[in-house]
Amino acid sequence: MTLKTVLKQAMNLSPRERSLLADELWRSVPHDETELALTPAQERDLRQRIAEDKAGRSRPQDWESVRDELRRQK
């Protein structure tokens, strides 16, 4: 079975079922730190973002706003 076949079948599921499937798939991915190691650039970016948040300089956005903005960019 190919990824394309599985995806095509998954798209026939209801939105709720697709959400549950996505969650199950994510949970099945090994989360070993060595397997998901950040690049040095990603590590610097993450540390900078954490520092900005702790200093009160971050501007968090709710998921709906981010999602809507991404959809407008398509």
MMTF fields as JSON, N, C-alpha, C and O atoms, coordinates in Angstrom:
{
  "mmtfVersion": "1.0.0",
  "mmtfProducer": "UNKNOWN",
  "numBonds": 295,
  "numAtoms": 296,
  "numGroups": 74,
  "numChains": 1,
  "numModels": 1,
  "chainsPerModel": [1],
  "groupsPerChain": [74],
  "chainIdList": ["A"],
  "bondAtomList": [4, 2, 8, 6, 12, 10, 16, 14, 20, 18, 24, 22, 28, 26, 32, 30, 36, 34, 40, 38, 44, 42, 48, 46, 52, 50, 56, 54, 60, 58, 64, 62, 68, 66, 72, 70, 76, 74, 80, 78, 84, 82, 88, 86, 92, 90, 96, 94, 100, 98, 104, 102, 108, 106, 112, 110, 116, 114, 120, 118, 124, 122, 128, 126, 132, 130, 136, 134, 140, 138, 144, 142, 148, 146, 152, 150, 156, 154, 160, 158, 164, 162, 168, 166, 172, 170, 176, 174, 180, 178, 184, 182, 188, 186, 192, 190, 196, 194, 200, 198, 204, 202, 208, 206, 212, 210, 216, 214, 220, 218, 224, 222, 228, 226, 232, 230, 236, 234, 240, 238, 244, 242, 248, 246, 252, 250, 256, 254, 260, 258, 264, 262, 268, 266, 272, 270, 276, 274, 280, 278, 284, 282, 288, 286, 292, 290],
  "bondOrderList": [1, 1, 1, 1, 1, 1, 1, 1, 1, 1, 1, 1, 1, 1, 1, 1, 1, 1, 1, 1, 1, 1, 1, 1, 1, 1, 1, 1, 1, 1, 1, 1, 1, 1, 1, 1, 1, 1, 1, 1, 1, 1, 1, 1, 1, 1, 1, 1, 1, 1, 1, 1, 1, 1, 1, 1, 1, 1, 1, 1, 1, 1, 1, 1, 1, 1, 1, 1, 1, 1, 1, 1, 1],
  "groupList": [{"groupName": "MET", "atomNameList": ["N", "CA", "C", "O"], "elementList": ["N", "C", "C", "O"], "formalChargeList": [0, 0, 0, 0], "bondAtomList": [1, 0, 2, 1, 3, 2], "bondOrderList": [1, 1, 2], "singleLetterCode": "M", "chemCompType": "L-PEPTIDE LINKING"}, {"groupName": "THR", "atomNameList": ["N", "CA", "C", "O"], "elementList": ["N", "C", "C", "O"], "formalChargeList": [0, 0, 0, 0], "bondAtomList": [1, 0, 2, 1, 3, 2], "bondOrderList": [1, 1, 2], "singleLetterCode": "T", "chemCompType": "L-PEPTIDE LINKING"}, {"groupName": "LEU", "atomNameList": ["N", "CA", "C", "O"], "elementList": ["N", "C", "C", "O"], "formalChargeList": [0, 0, 0, 0], "bondAtomList": [1, 0, 2, 1, 3, 2], "bondOrderList": [1, 1, 2], "singleLetterCode": "L", "chemCompType": "L-PEPTIDE LINKING"}, {"groupName": "LYS", "atomNameList": ["N", "CA", "C", "O"], "elementList": ["N", "C", "C", "O"], "formalChargeList": [0, 0, 0, 0], "bondAtomList": [1, 0, 2, 1, 3, 2], "bondOrderList": [1, 1, 2], "singleLetterCode": "K", "chemCompType": "L-PEPTIDE LINKING"}, {"groupName": "VAL", "atomNameList": ["N", "CA", "C", "O"], "elementList": ["N", "C", "C", "O"], "formalChargeList": [0, 0, 0, 0], "bondAtomList": [1, 0, 2, 1, 3, 2], "bondOrderList": [1, 1, 2], "singleLetterCode": "V", "chemCompType": "L-PEPTIDE LINKING"}, {"groupName": "GLN", "atomNameList": ["N", "CA", "C", "O"], "elementList": ["N", "C", "C", "O"], "formalChargeList": [0, 0, 0, 0], "bondAtomList": [1, 0, 2, 1, 3, 2], "bondOrderList": [1, 1, 2], "singleLetterCode": "Q", "chemCompType": "L-PEPTIDE LINKING"}, {"groupName": "ALA", "atomNameList": ["N", "CA", "C", "O"], "elementList": ["N", "C", "C", "O"], "formalChargeList": [0, 0, 0, 0], "bondAtomList": [1, 0, 2, 1, 3, 2], "bondOrderList": [1, 1, 2], "singleLetterCode": "A", "chemCompType": "L-PEPTIDE LINKING"}, {"groupName": "ASN", "atomNameList": ["N", "CA", "C", "O"], "elementList": ["N", "C", "C", "O"], "formalChargeList": [0, 0, 0, 0], "bondAtomList": [1, 0, 2, 1, 3, 2], "bondOrderList": [1, 1, 2], "singleLetterCode": "N", "chemCompType": "L-PEPTIDE LINKING"}, {"groupName": "SER", "atomNameList": ["N", "CA", "C", "O"], "elementList": ["N", "C", "C", "O"], "formalChargeList": [0, 0, 0, 0], "bondAtomList": [1, 0, 2, 1, 3, 2], "bondOrderList": [1, 1, 2], "singleLetterCode": "S", "chemCompType": "L-PEPTIDE LINKING"}, {"groupName": "PRO", "atomNameList": ["N", "CA", "C", "O"], "elementList": ["N", "C", "C", "O"], "formalChargeList": [0, 0, 0, 0], "bondAtomList": [1, 0, 2, 1, 3, 2], "bondOrderList": [1, 1, 2], "singleLetterCode": "P", "chemCompType": "L-PEPTIDE LINKING"}, {"groupName": "ARG", "atomNameList": ["N", "CA", "C", "O"], "elementList": ["N", "C", "C", "O"], "formalChargeList": [0, 0, 0, 0], "bondAtomList": [1, 0, 2, 1, 3, 2], "bondOrderList": [1, 1, 2], "singleLetterCode": "R", "chemCompType": "L-PEPTIDE LINKING"}, {"groupName": "GLU", "atomNameList": ["N", "CA", "C", "O"], "elementList": ["N", "C", "C", "O"], "formalChargeList": [0, 0, 0, 0], "bondAtomList": [1, 0, 2, 1, 3, 2], "bondOrderList": [1, 1, 2], "singleLetterCode": "E", "chemCompType": "L-PEPTIDE LINKING"}, {"groupName": "ASP", "atomNameList": ["N", "CA", "C", "O"], "elementList": ["N", "C", "C", "O"], "formalChargeList": [0, 0, 0, 0], "bondAtomList": [1, 0, 2, 1, 3, 2], "bondOrderList": [1, 1, 2], "singleLetterCode": "D", "chemCompType": "L-PEPTIDE LINKING"}, {"groupName": "TRP", "atomNameList": ["N", "CA", "C", "O"], "elementList": ["N", "C", "C", "O"], "formalChargeList": [0, 0, 0, 0], "bondAtomList": [1, 0, 2, 1, 3, 2], "bondOrderList": [1, 1, 2], "singleLetterCode": "W", "chemCompType": "L-PEPTIDE LINKING"}, {"groupName": "HIS", "atomNameList": ["N", "CA", "C", "O"], "elementList": ["N", "C", "C", "O"], "formalChargeList": [0, 0, 0, 0], "bondAtomList": [1, 0, 2, 1, 3, 2], "bondOrderList": [1, 1, 2], "singleLetterCode": "H", "chemCompType": "L-PEPTIDE LINKING"}, {"groupName": "ILE", "atomNameList": ["N", "CA", "C", "O"], "elementList": ["N", "C", "C", "O"], "formalChargeList": [0, 0, 0, 0], "bondAtomList": [1, 0, 2, 1, 3, 2], "bondOrderList": [1, 1, 2], "singleLetterCode": "I", "chemCompType": "L-PEPTIDE LINKING"}, {"groupName": "GLY", "atomNameList": ["N", "CA", "C", "O"], "elementList": ["N", "C", "C", "O"], "formalChargeList": [0, 0, 0, 0], "bondAtomList": [1, 0, 2, 1, 3, 2], "bondOrderList": [1, 1, 2], "singleLetterCode": "G", "chemCompType": "PEPTIDE LINKING"}],
  "groupTypeList": [0, 1, 2, 3, 1, 4, 2, 3, 5, 6, 0, 7, 2, 8, 9, 10, 11, 10, 8, 2, 2, 6, 12, 11, 2, 13, 10, 8, 4, 9, 14, 12, 11, 1, 11, 2, 6, 2, 1, 9, 6, 5, 11, 10, 12, 2, 10, 5, 10, 15, 6, 11, 12, 3, 6, 16, 10, 8, 10, 9, 5, 12, 13, 11, 8, 4, 10, 12, 11, 2, 10, 10, 5, 3],
  "groupIdList": [1, 2, 3, 4, 5, 6, 7, 8, 9, 10, 11, 12, 13, 14, 15, 16, 17, 18, 19, 20, 21, 22, 23, 24, 25, 26, 27, 28, 29, 30, 31, 32, 33, 34, 35, 36, 37, 38, 39, 40, 41, 42, 43, 44, 45, 46, 47, 48, 49, 50, 51, 52, 53, 54, 55, 56, 57, 58, 59, 60, 61, 62, 63, 64, 65, 66, 67, 68, 69, 70, 71, 72, 73, 74],
  "secStructList": [7, 7, 2, 2, 2, 2, 2, 2, 2, 2, 6, 6, 1, 7, 2, 2, 2, 2, 2, 2, 2, 2, 2, 2, 2, 2, 2, 2, 1, 7, 7, 7, 6, 6, 6, 6, 7, 7, 7, 2, 2, 2, 2, 2, 2, 2, 2, 2, 2, 2, 2, 2, 2, 2, 6, 6, 7, 7, 7, 7, 7, 7, 2, 2, 2, 2, 2, 2, 2, 2, 2, 2, 2, 7],
  "xCoordList": [0.854, 0.0, 0.9, 1.87, 0.58, 1.385, 0.797, -0.368, 1.62, 1.159, 0.017, -0.956, 0.143, -0.901, -2.237, -3.282, -2.212, -3.43, -4.042, -5.251, -3.204, -3.679, -4.284, -5.348, -3.607, -4.114, -5.459, -6.374, -5.568, -6.836, -7.961, -9.067, -7.691, -8.707, -9.012, -10.169, -7.986, -8.184, -9.049, -9.793, -8.964, -9.754, -11.251, -12.073, -11.601, -13.014, -13.583, -14.791, -12.709, -13.159, -13.779, -13.555, -14.552, -15.11, -13.983, -12.919, -14.202, -13.166, -12.728, -11.54, -13.674, -13.318, -12.452, -11.459, -12.825, -12.042, -10.639, -9.668, -10.524, -9.203, -8.366, -7.16, -9.008, -8.298, -7.78, -6.637, -8.615, -8.2, -7.083, -6.141, -7.191, -6.153, -4.832, -3.783, -4.884, -3.667, -3.025, -1.803, -3.845, -3.334, -2.672, -1.585, -3.314, -2.743, -1.432, -0.473, -1.392, -0.159, 0.963, 2.088, 0.648, 1.658, 2.185, 3.388, 1.284, 1.702, 2.564, 3.333, 2.442, 3.215, 4.64, 5.473, 4.917, 6.251, 7.171, 6.843, 8.32, 9.255, 9.698, 10.004, 9.728, 10.131, 11.46, 11.662, 12.35, 13.7, 14.44, 14.471, 15.024, 15.68, 16.759, 16.933, 17.484, 18.552, 17.969, 18.578, 16.813, 16.184, 15.581, 15.499, 15.166, 14.528, 15.397, 14.878, 16.701, 17.617, 17.46, 17.256, 17.562, 17.48, 18.829, 19.883, 18.769, 20.007, 20.505, 19.738, 21.758, 22.241, 21.421, 21.169, 21.007, 20.2, 18.833, 18.337, 18.227, 16.93, 17.072, 16.212, 18.162, 18.422, 18.56, 17.998, 19.302, 19.455, 18.108, 17.78, 17.338, 16.033, 15.115, 14.427, 15.111, 14.263, 14.678, 13.831, 15.977, 16.45, 16.097, 15.745, 16.193, 15.839, 14.351, 13.965, 13.521, 12.074, 11.693, 10.829, 12.34, 12.067, 12.471, 11.74, 13.633, 14.1, 13.148, 12.845, 12.673, 11.729, 10.425, 9.841, 9.977, 8.736, 8.902, 8.037, 10.016, 10.265, 10.387, 10.013, 10.907, 11.07, 9.795, 9.756, 8.75, 7.483, 7.449, 6.602, 8.376, 8.437, 7.784, 7.801, 7.216, 6.579, 5.123, 4.507, 4.599, 3.201, 2.495, 2.324, 2.086, 1.439, 0.136, -0.565, -0.168, -1.399, -2.154, -1.55, -3.46, -4.245, -4.209, -3.982, -4.439, -4.349, -5.287, -4.906, -6.477, -7.443, -6.903, -7.053, -6.284, -5.722, -4.58, -4.492, -3.714, -2.591, -3.108, -2.663, -4.036, -4.608, -5.256, -5.041, -6.045, -6.722, -5.712, -5.902, -4.64, -3.6, -2.929, -2.679, -2.638, -2.007, -2.93, -2.473, -4.203, -5.155, -5.27, -5.465, -5.15, -5.198, -3.984, -4.058, -2.874, -1.645, -1.636, -0.795, -2.534, -2.564, -2.966, -3.037],
  "yCoordList": [-1.172, 0.0, 1.234, 1.3, 2.191, 3.405, 4.525, 4.485, 5.506, 6.678, 7.36, 7.802, 7.443, 8.09, 7.363, 8.006, 6.04, 5.246, 5.469, 5.658, 5.444, 5.64, 7.034, 7.19, 8.04, 9.404, 9.543, 10.188, 8.939, 9.002, 8.377, 8.917, 7.256, 6.603, 7.442, 7.558, 8.023, 8.824, 10.045, 10.489, 10.587, 11.772, 11.461, 12.377, 10.192, 9.809, 9.776, 9.634, 9.908, 9.921, 11.271, 12.265, 11.289, 12.562, 13.418, 12.894, 14.722, 15.576, 15.092, 15.113, 14.664, 14.165, 12.923, 12.796, 11.999, 10.775, 11.088, 10.46, 12.053, 12.442, 13.048, 12.812, 13.829, 14.42, 13.333, 13.389, 12.358, 11.249, 10.44, 10.019, 10.225, 9.506, 10.258, 9.662, 11.563, 12.386, 12.292, 12.197, 12.318, 12.209, 10.854, 10.776, 9.8, 8.457, 8.327, 7.738, 8.871, 8.817, 9.566, 9.074, 10.767, 11.558, 10.81, 10.802, 10.188, 9.454, 8.245, 7.776, 7.736, 6.56, 6.902, 6.011, 8.189, 8.61, 8.589, 9.164, 7.93, 7.916, 9.339, 10.124, 9.649, 10.988, 10.946, 11.63, 10.138, 10.023, 11.323, 11.76, 11.929, 13.22, 13.176, 14.145, 12.065, 11.993, 11.903, 12.375, 11.311, 11.177, 12.493, 12.749, 13.315, 14.58, 15.765, 16.82, 15.596, 16.64, 17.892, 17.813, 19.042, 20.318, 20.635, 20.235, 21.349, 21.86, 22.992, 23.515, 23.376, 24.511, 25.78, 26.533, 26.02, 27.215, 27.126, 28.12, 25.944, 25.767, 25.948, 26.543, 25.429, 25.562, 27.04, 27.469, 27.82, 29.261, 29.975, 30.798, 29.651, 30.283, 29.964, 30.845, 28.722, 28.318, 29.039, 29.543, 29.085, 29.778, 31.267, 31.85, 31.876, 33.29, 33.497, 34.441, 32.623, 32.748, 32.561, 33.267, 31.613, 31.389, 32.631, 33.066, 33.19, 34.388, 35.559, 36.292, 35.742, 36.823, 36.626, 37.585, 35.388, 35.109, 35.404, 36.026, 34.956, 35.199, 36.688, 37.139, 37.449, 38.892, 39.66, 40.883, 38.948, 39.601, 40.302, 41.164, 39.933, 40.582, 39.76, 40.172, 38.62, 37.802, 38.229, 38.78, 37.96, 38.281, 36.998, 36.75, 36.184, 34.918, 35.142, 36.131, 34.204, 34.259, 32.955, 31.896, 33.039, 31.824, 31.065, 31.644, 29.75, 28.874, 29.307, 29.257, 29.721, 30.103, 31.256, 31.241, 32.241, 33.374, 32.933, 33.357, 32.087, 31.588, 30.769, 30.955, 29.87, 29.022, 29.87, 29.626, 30.861, 31.718, 32.483, 32.627, 32.968, 33.678, 32.745, 33.14, 31.53, 30.57, 30.233, 30.083, 30.118, 29.822, 30.98, 30.756, 32.215, 33.378, 33.435, 33.992, 32.868, 32.892, 31.892, 31.993, 30.945, 29.924, 30.484, 29.751],
  "zCoordList": [0.0, 0.0, 0.0, 0.754, -0.833, -0.925, -0.071, 0.325, 0.196, 0.948, 0.208, 0.819, -1.1, -1.907, -1.752, -1.647, -1.736, -1.57, -0.191, -0.058, 0.815, 2.188, 2.341, 2.939, 1.802, 1.899, 1.196, 1.709, 0.03, -0.709, 0.108, 0.157, 0.742, 1.576, 2.809, 3.213, 3.404, 4.616, 4.336, 5.212, 3.141, 2.804, 2.731, 2.695, 2.708, 2.728, 4.148, 4.336, 5.138, 6.525, 6.863, 6.172, 7.925, 8.391, 8.959, 9.289, 9.077, 9.669, 11.052, 11.372, 11.857, 13.2, 13.104, 13.821, 12.212, 12.058, 11.534, 11.957, 10.617, 10.114, 11.231, 11.311, 12.09, 13.213, 14.155, 14.609, 14.44, 15.303, 14.649, 15.32, 13.34, 12.616, 12.682, 12.927, 12.463, 12.522, 13.9, 14.018, 14.934, 16.296, 16.509, 17.082, 16.057, 16.213, 15.446, 15.944, 14.243, 13.458, 14.163, 14.254, 14.663, 15.36, 16.578, 16.839, 17.317, 18.514, 18.172, 19.011, 16.944, 16.551, 16.121, 15.952, 15.945, 15.532, 16.747, 17.785, 16.625, 17.765, 18.086, 17.188, 19.339, 19.759, 20.489, 21.492, 19.968, 20.498, 20.187, 19.037, 21.189, 21.002, 19.926, 19.187, 19.832, 18.831, 17.434, 16.474, 17.312, 16.004, 15.531, 14.33, 16.466, 16.129, 16.541, 16.906, 16.483, 16.912, 16.041, 14.83, 16.702, 15.995, 15.354, 15.849, 14.266, 13.675, 14.567, 15.375, 14.441, 15.244, 15.011, 15.951, 13.781, 13.485, 14.163, 14.694, 14.146, 14.807, 16.315, 16.964, 16.861, 18.302, 18.685, 19.692, 17.892, 18.167, 18.087, 18.941, 17.058, 16.879, 18.059, 18.573, 18.475, 19.594, 20.875, 21.613, 21.132, 22.341, 22.308, 23.333, 21.121, 20.988, 21.248, 21.938, 20.702, 20.903, 22.375, 22.894, 23.035, 24.464, 25.268, 26.157, 24.949, 25.662, 25.444, 26.386, 24.209, 23.917, 24.677, 25.181, 24.755, 25.483, 26.969, 27.585, 27.54, 28.97, 29.268, 30.35, 28.316, 28.509, 28.201, 28.335, 27.787, 27.491, 26.142, 25.907, 25.248, 23.942, 22.832, 21.672, 23.166, 22.117, 21.953, 22.865, 20.775, 20.495, 20.059, 18.865, 21.037, 20.679, 19.914, 20.124, 19.025, 18.248, 18.448, 18.614, 18.432, 18.57, 17.244, 16.182, 17.336, 16.168, 15.046, 13.877, 15.37, 14.344, 13.488, 12.266, 14.115, 13.375, 12.47, 11.318, 12.991, 12.195, 11.025, 9.893, 11.286, 10.234, 9.143, 7.956, 9.539, 8.574, 7.708, 6.5, 8.34, 7.586, 6.587, 5.448, 6.99, 6.08, 4.906, 3.773, 5.18, 4.116, 3.12, 1.926, 3.613, 2.723, 1.808, 0.713, 2.245, 1.461, 0.318, -0.576, 0.323, -0.74, -2.057, -3.044]
}
